[in-house]
């Protein structure tokens, strides 16, 4: 049997650190207000002219490729998750492919928001299991600071999001003891408008972007925070248990849970529901905020660097986000 395994991890975050106190220059908020509601102390914002979505992904990918001990030329496929591409089209996967010098290989752009990296891992896992590819590069990268409304009107959303990128090399293996055990993907489009950006869109009169859209706030992130929280805490627990049950494990067997870094209140609620101690749940939201598709690979990379992911560990990745979309992956490291 052929399985898949993660052999290299990497991440990149911009140099520009933006603290909660920095945000008080733009909006009526405070460090205490943000920490209490989100657990975030700071986040990173890209530097115009230096960082792009693709350049951040490239930096993270080069780190992951080096740690996997392979040459970039060995990569067979790129699966790239983002909701904030550099261009409307083509996707940023093409731009990163160009920067890595990987002309000719296939690239897949996916838009699954906060679940994007887990979806990317699932795609890589399936292609490797079928024997079509042996070395797949998966990426989550976001520049969100240029989209958010940094005013008092938009503060409920603006304080949450940050920029960054994470990547992993997924390779074929015949070792049944150290591999991706399973992935589990879900979505429910009935709640699409509970967390979304309406414009620009192709199904609008006239041009894709108009002055009216800008004036009416159509490009702002709209979020029903209560609805997102209520669904997130349920779906997180469900999809984690789904991965455990599919492989004959229980919550107590988890070595480390790496959840999407959405909100510390969501992570804490799920942790308590599953009776997991704090040391078994990776959290770095206080440093980077919510980096959407990048949050899991950034957190997983930091956990590995800190020695919290070791050979033989049972690691669970889980995410919930706009769509609604939710997903999990169970990995025997």
DATA-V878631 format. One record per backbone hydrogen bond with DSSP energy under -1.0 kcal/mol. CO is the residue of the C=O (numbers start at 1). NH is the residue of the N-H. Records with the same first field share a line. If there is no record, write none. Layout:
CO = NH ; NH
This chain:
3 = 173
4 = 180
5 = 171
8 = 169
10 = 167
12 = 165
16 = 45
18 = 43
19 = 23
22 = 25
23 = 26 ; 27
27 = 29
30 = 34
31 = 35
32 = 36
33 = 37
34 = 38
35 = 39
38 = 264
41 = 20
43 = 18
44 = 163
47 = 50 ; 51
52 = 56
53 = 57
54 = 58
55 = 59
56 = 60
57 = 61
58 = 62
59 = 63
60 = 64
61 = 65
62 = 66
63 = 67
64 = 68
65 = 70
66 = 69
71 = 74
72 = 75
77 = 137
78 = 108
79 = 139
80 = 110
81 = 141
91 = 94
92 = 96
93 = 97
94 = 98
95 = 99
96 = 100
97 = 102
102 = 105
106 = 78
108 = 80
110 = 82
112 = 115
113 = 116
115 = 119
116 = 120
117 = 121
118 = 122
119 = 123
120 = 124
121 = 125
122 = 126
123 = 127
124 = 128
125 = 129
126 = 130
127 = 132 ; 133
128 = 131
134 = 172
135 = 76 ; 77
136 = 170
137 = 79
138 = 168
139 = 81
140 = 166
142 = 164
144 = 147 ; 148
149 = 151
154 = 157 ; 158
155 = 159
157 = 160 ; 161
160 = 290
164 = 142
165 = 12
166 = 140
167 = 10
168 = 138
169 = 7 ; 8
170 = 136
171 = 5
173 = 3
179 = 332
182 = 330
184 = 328
186 = 326
188 = 191
189 = 192
191 = 194
194 = 224
196 = 222
210 = 214
211 = 215
212 = 216
213 = 218
217 = 220
218 = 199
222 = 196
223 = 225
224 = 228
225 = 229
226 = 230
227 = 231
228 = 232
229 = 233
231 = 235
232 = 236
233 = 237
234 = 238
235 = 239
236 = 240
237 = 241
238 = 242
239 = 243
240 = 244
241 = 245
242 = 246
244 = 249
250 = 253
251 = 254
256 = 316
257 = 282
258 = 318
260 = 262
263 = 267
264 = 268
265 = 269
266 = 270
267 = 271
268 = 272
269 = 273
270 = 274
271 = 276
272 = 275
277 = 280
278 = 281
280 = 257
284 = 287 ; 288
285 = 289
286 = 41 ; 42
290 = 162
291 = 294
292 = 295
294 = 298
295 = 299
296 = 300
297 = 301
298 = 302
299 = 303
300 = 304
301 = 305
302 = 306
303 = 308
304 = 307
310 = 313
313 = 333
314 = 255 ; 256
315 = 331
316 = 258
317 = 329
318 = 260
319 = 327
321 = 325
324 = 188
325 = 321
326 = 186
327 = 319
328 = 184
329 = 317
330 = 181 ; 182
331 = 315
